[in-house]
Amino acid sequence: MRDKIQKSMIFILAITIIISYGFVSFFVYNQSLGILETDVCQEAKYIEKAIEITGTQYLEELDGVDARTRITRIAQDGKVLYDSRGDESTLDNHKDRVEVREALKNGVGEDIRMSDTVGKELYYYAVLLDDGTVLRVARNMDSLISTAIQIFPAMAVIAAIVLAFVYILGRWQTARLIRPINELDIEHPLDNEIYEELDPLLEAIDKQNKEKDAVANMRKEFSANVSHELKTPLTSISGYAEIMKNGLVKPEDIQNFSERIYKEARRLITLVEDIIKLSKLDEESVELEKEEVNLYDMTREIVSRLSMQSSAKHVRMILEGESVTYTGIRQILDEMIYNICENAIKYNRPGGSVSIWVGNTLEGPKVSVTDTGIGIPEEHLERVFERFYRVDKSHSKEIGGTGLGLSIVKHGALLHQAKVSMDSTVGEGTRISIVFSKNK
């Protein structure tokens, strides 16, 4: 970055110097041209006045006086009567020369062109004399070009000095500008007092840091919860097995103890399976092979699978809606709807009901599950989708479950870019809806 800034400064300065040299040369050239035109015009007037006083023989005395100036006298028919640079008889007719035509017509004329006679660019000024002939005075333009060339070495020296100064100044200024960036406190980006142009970057870094901290805290909490959730069934299994091993169980209680061990083992297996599912969803390592799924048919199958559980709780399940297809991951969609319906049964009241609606909406396919259960207090609504979070921990064991069901719903929705919403009233029930985006 430092080198880029320095190179950019030097490049811009070099371009500026070149442009400045062009402007200076142009200005000097025009200034010199103006002076040359004034001098030639003045010289022509002096010679005109001298001819009026002394006659045309005055011209003979000008031969070789000023090598830079060429003086010519031309007749009305264009014949050269006198030329200070050579033999008049060898020169072409000058009637078609621009300055001569203008002088014959207007009294004066001028032109700048390459001279065929001397092979150089000249400035011509012509004036009509009293006898009807034309006096023309010309001077080389070489002095103007040489002036521009002469200032080049001086400009080059100035440019070298300026570039060297800018290089040194640029290194100092660049180091000064970059120092605050090098000294940024990335851990606390908003505490840095630096250029306001970097504020969006620092805010983005701060947001990213907070997200990282949140993820880190979530992982710590998740690890602690996993340890606790795994330890509970393992402790029960170990305790029951130890009692049986030491022969402290009556023969008639062996079946009861075995059943408890079996239930805790099943709970442990379910917990591990849910943890694996969540890990895959976190890492997005699930099979991303999508297919067309009829959400209504899938929900009907889930209701059928949960029929024994709902009967045991004396909860009536009602499915309504219409056939609707959605392109997604079948296994994840099944787990999402299953977990919501299962929770609606678990946290319901005996004799209650679970109403499920599946169909199309303006936003896209929708699955809505409404129960008549115990409801969720408002202060817990935002946290129920967290892993292992339970509203009533005292009854969690008797209700069952791993506390990961709604977390799987949330991650599955993220994977399918769906929206999950929840409305609940304590003592009246809960409604959870999943709205999927329209298939494109």
C-alpha positions in Angstrom: 0.0 0.0 0.0 2.8 2.4 0.9 4.6 1.8 -2.4 1.4 2.2 -4.3 0.7 5.6 -2.7 4.3 6.8 -3.3 4.3 5.6 -7.0 0.9 7.2 -7.5 2.1 10.6 -6.1 5.2 10.5 -8.2 3.2 9.5 -11.3 0.7 12.3 -10.8 3.5 14.8 -10.2 5.4 13.7 -13.3 2.2 14.1 -15.5 1.7 17.5 -13.9 5.2 18.6 -14.7 4.9 17.4 -18.3 1.6 19.2 -18.7 3.1 22.3 -17.1 6.1 22.2 -19.5 3.7 22.1 -22.4 1.7 25.1 -21.1 4.9 27.0 -20.4 6.3 26.2 -23.8 3.1 27.2 -25.4 3.0 30.5 -23.4 6.6 31.3 -24.1 6.1 30.5 -27.8 3.1 32.8 -28.1 4.8 35.5 -26.1 7.9 35.3 -28.3 5.7 35.2 -31.5 4.0 38.4 -30.4 7.3 40.1 -29.8 8.6 38.9 -33.1 5.5 40.2 -35.0 5.8 43.6 -33.2 9.5 43.8 -34.1 9.0 42.9 -37.7 6.0 45.3 -38.1 8.1 48.1 -36.5 11.1 47.3 -38.7 8.9 47.4 -41.8 7.5 50.8 -40.9 11.0 52.2 -40.3 12.1 50.9 -43.7 8.9 52.2 -45.3 9.6 55.7 -43.9 13.3 55.5 -44.9 12.2 54.7 -48.5 9.8 57.6 -48.6 12.7 59.9 -47.5 15.7 58.6 -49.4 14.1 56.4 -52.2 14.5 52.8 -53.0 18.3 53.0 -53.1 18.1 52.8 -49.3 17.4 49.1 -49.7 20.8 48.5 -51.4 22.4 49.7 -48.2 20.6 47.0 -46.1 22.3 44.0 -47.7 23.9 41.9 -45.0 23.0 44.3 -42.2 20.8 41.8 -40.3 21.2 38.1 -41.3 18.0 37.2 -39.3 15.8 39.5 -41.4 14.9 39.1 -45.1 13.7 42.2 -46.9 11.9 42.0 -50.3 10.4 44.6 -52.6 7.7 43.3 -55.0 6.1 44.9 -58.0 2.3 45.0 -58.4 2.6 42.1 -61.0 4.4 40.0 -58.4 7.9 40.4 -59.9 10.7 40.6 -57.2 12.5 43.9 -57.6 14.8 43.5 -54.6 15.7 40.7 -52.1 18.3 41.0 -49.4 19.0 37.2 -49.5 19.8 36.6 -53.2 19.5 37.4 -56.9 16.1 38.8 -57.7 16.1 37.3 -61.2 16.2 33.7 -59.8 13.1 34.2 -57.6 9.6 33.1 -58.6 6.8 35.5 -59.1 5.4 36.5 -55.7 1.9 37.7 -56.7 0.2 34.7 -55.2 1.9 35.0 -51.8 -0.7 35.5 -49.1 0.9 38.5 -47.5 1.5 40.1 -50.9 -2.1 39.7 -52.0 -3.4 41.1 -48.6 -1.0 44.1 -48.9 -2.1 44.9 -52.4 -5.7 44.7 -51.3 -5.7 46.0 -47.8 -2.5 47.9 -47.5 -0.9 45.4 -45.1 -0.6 41.6 -45.0 1.1 38.8 -43.0 1.7 35.0 -43.1 3.7 32.3 -41.4 5.0 29.5 -43.7 8.0 27.5 -44.8 10.2 29.4 -47.2 11.2 27.6 -50.4 14.1 30.0 -50.8 15.8 29.6 -47.4 14.2 26.3 -46.3 13.1 27.6 -43.0 9.8 28.7 -41.3 9.4 32.5 -41.6 7.1 35.2 -40.4 6.2 37.5 -43.3 4.9 41.1 -42.9 4.1 43.1 -46.1 3.1 46.8 -46.5 2.0 48.7 -49.6 4.3 51.6 -50.5 3.3 54.9 -52.1 4.7 53.9 -55.5 2.4 50.8 -55.6 5.1 48.3 -54.9 5.0 46.0 -51.8 7.7 46.0 -49.1 8.0 42.7 -47.3 10.0 42.0 -44.2 10.5 38.3 -43.0 12.2 36.8 -40.0 13.2 33.3 -39.0 10.9 31.4 -36.5 13.8 29.3 -35.4 14.3 31.6 -32.4 10.8 30.7 -31.1 11.4 26.9 -31.3 14.9 27.3 -29.8 13.4 29.3 -26.9 11.1 26.3 -26.1 14.0 23.9 -26.3 16.3 26.1 -24.2 13.9 26.1 -21.3 13.7 22.2 -21.4 17.0 21.6 -19.4 15.9 24.1 -16.8 12.5 22.4 -16.5 14.2 19.0 -16.4 16.4 20.1 -13.5 13.4 21.6 -11.7 11.4 18.4 -12.3 14.2 16.2 -10.9 14.5 18.4 -7.8 10.7 18.4 -7.3 10.4 14.7 -7.8 13.2 14.0 -5.3 11.5 16.3 -2.8 8.1 14.7 -3.4 9.6 11.2 -3.0 11.1 12.1 0.4 7.9 14.0 1.4 5.8 11.1 0.1 7.6 8.5 2.2 7.1 10.6 5.3 3.5 11.5 4.6 2.6 7.9 3.6 4.2 6.5 6.8 2.2 9.2 8.8 -1.0 8.2 7.0 -0.5 4.4 7.4 0.7 4.5 11.1 -2.9 4.7 12.6 -4.0 1.8 10.4 -1.0 -0.3 11.5 -1.8 0.5 15.1 -5.5 -0.4 14.9 -6.9 -2.2 17.9 -8.8 -5.0 16.1 -10.1 -6.4 19.3 -11.9 -3.1 20.1 -12.3 -1.5 16.7 -14.8 1.2 17.8 -12.3 2.5 20.3 -10.0 3.6 17.6 -10.0 7.3 16.7 -9.1 7.2 13.0 -10.2 8.4 9.6 -14.0 8.5 9.2 -13.7 6.7 5.9 -12.7 3.5 7.8 -15.8 3.7 10.1 -17.8 1.2 8.0 -14.9 -1.3 8.1 -14.4 -0.9 11.8 -18.1 -1.4 12.4 -18.1 -4.5 10.3 -15.1 -5.8 12.3 -16.8 -5.0 15.5 -19.9 -6.9 14.3 -17.8 -9.8 13.3 -16.1 -9.9 16.6 -19.4 -9.9 18.5 -20.6 -12.7 16.2 -17.5 -14.7 16.9 -17.9 -14.1 20.7 -21.5 -15.1 20.5 -20.6 -18.3 18.6 -17.8 -19.0 21.1 -20.1 -18.5 24.0 -22.8 -20.6 22.3 -20.3 -23.4 21.8 -19.2 -23.3 25.4 -22.8 -23.4 26.6 -23.5 -26.2 24.1 -20.6 -28.2 25.4 -21.7 -27.7 29.0 -25.2 -28.6 28.2 -24.2 -31.7 26.2 -22.0 -32.8 29.1 -24.9 -32.4 31.5 -27.5 -34.0 29.2 -25.2 -37.0 28.5 -24.2 -37.4 32.1 -27.8 -37.7 33.3 -28.8 -40.9 31.4 -25.4 -42.4 31.8 -25.5 -41.9 35.5 -28.9 -43.6 35.7 -27.7 -46.5 33.5 -24.6 -46.9 35.5 -26.5 -46.8 38.8 -29.1 -49.4 37.8 -26.4 -51.6 36.3 -24.3 -51.4 39.4 -27.2 -52.4 41.6 -28.0 -55.4 39.4 -24.3 -56.4 39.3 -24.1 -56.4 43.1 -27.2 -58.6 43.3 -29.2 -56.1 45.2 -32.2 -56.4 43.0 -35.0 -58.8 43.8 -35.9 -61.2 40.9 -39.3 -59.6 40.5 -37.7 -56.1 40.1 -35.2 -57.1 37.4 -37.7 -56.4 34.6 -38.4 -53.0 36.1 -34.7 -52.1 36.3 -34.1 -53.4 32.8 -36.9 -51.3 31.5 -35.4 -48.2 33.2 -32.0 -48.9 31.7 -33.5 -49.4 28.3 -35.4 -46.1 28.5 -32.3 -44.2 29.5 -30.3 -45.9 26.8 -32.9 -44.9 24.2 -32.9 -41.4 25.6 -29.1 -41.3 25.2 -29.3 -42.6 21.6 -31.9 -40.1 20.7 -29.8 -37.3 22.2 -26.7 -38.4 20.4 -28.6 -38.6 17.1 -30.0 -35.1 17.6 -26.5 -33.7 18.4 -25.2 -35.3 15.2 -28.0 -33.8 13.2 -27.3 -30.3 14.6 -23.6 -30.7 14.0 -24.3 -31.5 10.3 -26.7 -28.6 10.0 -24.1 -26.3 11.5 -21.4 -27.5 9.2 -23.9 -27.7 6.2 -22.5 -31.2 5.6 -25.9 -32.7 5.2 -26.8 -34.3 1.8 -27.8 -31.3 -0.3 -29.7 -33.4 -2.8 -33.0 -31.7 -3.1 -36.2 -33.2 -4.5 -39.8 -32.3 -5.0 -41.7 -33.0 -1.7 -45.4 -32.9 -1.2 -45.7 -31.2 2.1 -49.3 -32.2 2.7 -48.6 -35.9 2.1 -45.5 -35.8 4.3 -47.4 -34.1 7.1 -50.2 -36.8 6.9 -47.5 -39.5 7.3 -46.1 -37.7 10.3 -49.5 -37.4 11.9 -49.9 -41.2 11.3 -46.5 -41.9 13.0 -47.5 -39.8 16.0 -51.0 -41.3 16.4 -49.9 -43.7 19.2 -48.2 -40.8 21.1 -51.2 -38.5 20.7 -53.6 -41.3 21.7 -51.6 -41.9 24.9 -51.9 -38.2 25.7 -55.6 -38.1 24.7 -54.8 -35.4 22.2 -56.7 -35.1 18.9 -54.8 -34.3 15.8 -56.5 -32.5 12.9 -54.9 -32.0 9.4 -56.3 -29.5 6.9 -55.2 -27.7 3.8 -54.2 -28.7 0.3 -51.6 -30.5 -1.6 -48.5 -28.3 -2.1 -45.0 -29.2 -3.4 -41.7 -27.8 -2.4 -38.2 -28.6 -3.6 -36.0 -29.3 -0.5 -34.2 -32.0 1.5 -36.8 -34.6 2.4 -35.2 -35.8 5.6 -34.7 -32.3 7.0 -38.2 -31.2 6.1 -39.6 -34.4 7.8 -37.6 -33.7 11.0 -38.7 -30.1 11.1 -42.5 -30.8 10.8 -42.2 -33.9 13.0 -40.5 -32.0 15.9 -43.1 -29.2 15.8 -46.0 -31.7 15.9 -44.4 -33.8 18.6 -43.9 -30.8 20.8 -47.5 -29.8 20.2 -48.5 -33.2 21.7 -46.0 -33.2 24.5 -46.9 -29.8 25.9 -50.6 -30.2 25.4 -53.3 -30.9 27.9 -55.2 -34.2 28.1 -58.3 -33.9 25.9 -56.6 -31.1 23.9 -56.1 -30.9 20.2 -53.4 -30.1 17.6 -54.5 -28.4 14.4 -52.2 -28.6 11.4 -52.7 -26.6 8.2 -50.6 -27.1 5.0 -51.0 -25.1 1.8 -50.0 -22.3 -0.4 -49.8 -18.6 0.5 -48.7 -15.4 -1.3 -45.3 -15.7 0.3 -44.9 -19.4 -0.5 -45.7 -22.9 0.9 -46.7 -22.9 4.6 -47.0 -25.4 7.4 -48.8 -24.1 10.6 -49.2 -26.2 13.8 -51.5 -24.9 16.5 -52.0 -26.6 19.9 -54.2 -26.0 22.9 -51.4 -26.7 25.4 -49.9 -24.9 28.3 -48.4 -22.1 26.2 -45.1 -20.3 26.6 -44.5 -17.1 28.6 -43.5 -14.1 26.4 -40.1 -13.7 28.0 -39.2 -17.2 26.8 -40.3 -17.0 23.2 -37.0 -15.7 21.8 -35.0 -18.5 23.5 -37.1 -21.6 22.9 -35.1 -22.3 19.7 -31.8 -22.4 21.6 -30.2 -25.7 22.1 -31.2 -27.5 25.3 -33.4 -24.6 26.4 -36.5 -25.6 28.3 -39.2 -23.3 29.6 -40.0 -25.6 32.6 -36.9 -27.5 33.6 -38.6 -29.2 36.5 -41.0 -31.2 34.2 -38.5 -31.7 31.4 -37.6 -35.3 32.4 -41.2 -36.5 32.8 -42.2 -34.9 29.5 -39.1 -36.4 27.7 -37.2 -35.1 24.7 -33.7 -33.8 24.3 -34.3 -30.1 24.2 -32.9 -30.0 20.6 -36.1 -30.3 18.6 -36.8 -26.6 18.0 -33.0 -26.0 17.3 -33.2 -28.6 14.5 -36.3 -26.7 13.2 -34.5 -23.4 13.3 -31.4 -24.7 11.5 -33.4 -26.6 9.0 -35.3 -23.4 8.2 -32.0 -21.6 7.7 -30.8 -24.3 5.4 -34.0 -23.9 3.3 -34.1 -20.1 3.6 -37.5 -20.5 5.3 -39.1 -18.3 8.0 -40.2 -19.7 11.4 -42.6 -17.7 13.5 -44.2 -18.5 16.9 -47.2 -17.1 18.7 -48.1 -18.3 22.2 -50.4 -17.4 25.1 -49.9 -19.0 28.5 -52.8 -21.4 29.3 -54.3 -21.2 25.8 -51.7 -22.7 23.5 -49.0 -22.1 20.9 -48.9 -21.7 17.1 -45.6 -22.3 15.1 -45.5 -21.6 11.4 -42.9 -22.3 8.7 -43.2 -20.3 5.5 -41.0 -21.6 2.7 -39.8 -19.3 -0.1 -41.4 -19.9 -3.5 -39.5 -22.3 -5.7 -37.8 -20.6 -8.6 
